[in-house]
């Protein structure tokens, strides 16, 4: 069976809106300061480079859902590729704050049984409702196929009255 890409996306640059507003304010401050103290003009590249770096960090983060796993690509200069087998996803939660809903965005939080990635966040993604449903179907498919079931254990103090001597 070949592995097919079901969805591929990146976070929205809305994540950088606050940082870019701070960068613009810094540029304005440098511009005003440069009118009174000309050597300040040399600082103009600093906020521009900072804003470019933040743009690239979000732009280079890619999420890829295949019919078998979720791949997470991250990194500007050095790239890290992490994979999460879908049968390890235990629960999903979706956040849609007002600010994200204005732009049709949401954040998916995945609770997993994977030791290296117990929690995975897919931040500021478009069409999160459909992605969550696609992910749910694939998780159920792979759990059935691999015969994986989740078992929750309660804390030891809940079992005091059950007649077991430990």
Secondary structure as the mmCIF struct_conf table of DSSP 4:
data_model
#
loop_
_struct_conf.conf_type_id
_struct_conf.id
_struct_conf.beg_label_comp_id
_struct_conf.beg_label_asym_id
_struct_conf.beg_label_seq_id
_struct_conf.end_label_comp_id
_struct_conf.end_label_asym_id
_struct_conf.end_label_seq_id
STRN STRN1 UNK A 5 UNK A 10
HELX_RH_3T_P HELX_RH_3T_P1 UNK A 13 UNK A 16
HELX_RH_AL_P HELX_RH_AL_P1 UNK A 17 UNK A 36
BEND BEND1 UNK A 37 UNK A 37
HELX_RH_3T_P HELX_RH_3T_P2 UNK A 38 UNK A 43
HELX_RH_AL_P HELX_RH_AL_P2 UNK A 44 UNK A 59
TURN_TY1_P TURN_TY1_P1 UNK A 60 UNK A 60
STRN STRN2 UNK A 62 UNK A 66
BEND BEND2 UNK A 67 UNK A 68
STRN STRN3 UNK A 69 UNK A 74
BEND BEND3 UNK A 76 UNK A 78
STRN STRN4 UNK A 80 UNK A 85
HELX_RH_3T_P HELX_RH_3T_P3 UNK A 86 UNK A 88
STRN STRN5 UNK A 89 UNK A 95
HELX_RH_AL_P HELX_RH_AL_P3 UNK A 98 UNK A 101
TURN_TY1_P TURN_TY1_P2 UNK A 102 UNK A 104
STRN STRN6 UNK A 105 UNK A 112
BEND BEND4 UNK A 113 UNK A 113
BEND BEND5 UNK A 115 UNK A 116
BEND BEND6 UNK A 118 UNK A 118
STRN STRN7 UNK A 119 UNK A 126
TURN_TY1_P TURN_TY1_P3 UNK A 127 UNK A 127
HELX_RH_AL_P HELX_RH_AL_P4 UNK A 128 UNK A 146
TURN_TY1_P TURN_TY1_P4 UNK A 147 UNK A 147
HELX_RH_3T_P HELX_RH_3T_P4 UNK A 156 UNK A 162
BEND BEND7 UNK A 163 UNK A 163
#
